[in-house]
């Protein structure tokens, strides 16, 4: 995976179910949760899993659980319930800021 490629992570409701995609310059990839359906803002366990998937996808390595929890609380809890778009660069900038604190 090229972690420098420009990507946008798009979450949206499809037939009432949350789906998340990684949209690159030449591809669109649906991201898959391991255990829970993706959620943001309503189910803490599912939001934590989404945070883990987004941070891993954006940075190229799996972050510690406490970093996922912070991303879920600080970012995912604030996105609109009907959908979101987050740039890879934005996620990685947040990650760099939090990890160095």
C-alpha positions in Angstrom: 0.0 0.0 0.0 1.3 3.4 -0.9 0.6 5.6 2.1 1.5 8.7 0.1 -1.2 8.3 -2.5 -4.0 10.9 -2.1 -7.0 9.1 -0.7 -10.3 10.3 0.7 -12.2 8.1 3.2 -16.0 8.4 2.6 -18.6 7.1 5.0 -22.2 7.2 3.9 -25.5 5.5 4.6 -26.6 3.0 2.0 -30.1 1.7 2.5 -29.8 2.8 6.1 -26.5 0.9 6.7 -23.2 2.7 7.2 -20.5 1.9 4.5 -17.0 3.3 4.2 -14.9 3.6 1.1 -11.3 4.6 0.4 -11.3 6.7 -2.8 -8.0 7.1 -4.6 -7.1 8.7 -7.9 -7.7 5.5 -9.9 -9.6 3.2 -7.5 -12.5 3.0 -5.0 -12.1 0.3 -2.3 -14.9 -0.6 0.1 -13.4 -1.0 3.6 -14.7 -4.0 5.7 -15.1 -4.1 9.5 -13.8 -7.2 11.3 -16.5 -7.6 13.8 -19.0 -4.8 14.0 -20.8 -2.8 11.3 -19.1 0.5 10.8 -20.6 3.3 12.9 -19.5 6.7 13.8 -20.8 8.5 16.8 -23.4 6.1 18.1 -21.8 2.7 19.0 -18.5 3.1 20.8 -17.2 -0.4 19.9 -18.1 0.0 16.2 -16.6 3.6 16.1 -13.4 2.2 17.7 -13.2 -0.4 15.0 -13.7 2.2 12.3 -11.0 4.3 13.9 -8.6 1.4 13.8 -9.4 0.6 10.2 -9.0 4.3 9.1 -5.8 4.9 11.0 -4.3 1.7 9.8 -5.3 2.3 6.2 -4.1 5.9 6.3 -0.8 5.3 8.0 0.2 1.8 6.9 0.5 0.4 10.4 -1.9 -0.5 13.1 -2.0 2.1 15.9 -2.4 1.3 19.6 -5.9 0.9 21.1 -5.6 4.2 23.1 -4.9 6.1 19.8 -7.9 4.5 18.2 -10.0 5.5 21.2 -8.9 9.1 21.0 -9.5 9.3 17.2 -13.0 7.9 17.8 -13.7 10.4 20.5 -12.1 13.4 19.0 -12.9 12.9 15.3 -15.5 10.3 14.6 -17.9 11.4 17.3 -18.1 14.8 15.6 -18.8 13.8 12.0 -22.4 14.0 10.7 -24.5 10.9 11.2 -25.5 10.8 7.5 -21.9 10.6 6.2 -18.4 12.1 6.1 -15.3 12.5 4.0 -11.8 12.6 5.6 -8.6 13.0 3.6 -5.7 10.7 4.3 -3.5 13.7 4.9 -5.8 15.0 7.6 -5.9 11.7 9.4 -2.1 11.4 9.3 -1.7 15.0 10.5 -3.9 14.2 13.4 -2.0 11.0 14.1 1.4 12.8 14.0 0.1 15.5 16.4 -1.3 13.0 18.9 1.6 10.6 18.9 4.2 13.3 19.5 2.2 14.8 22.5 
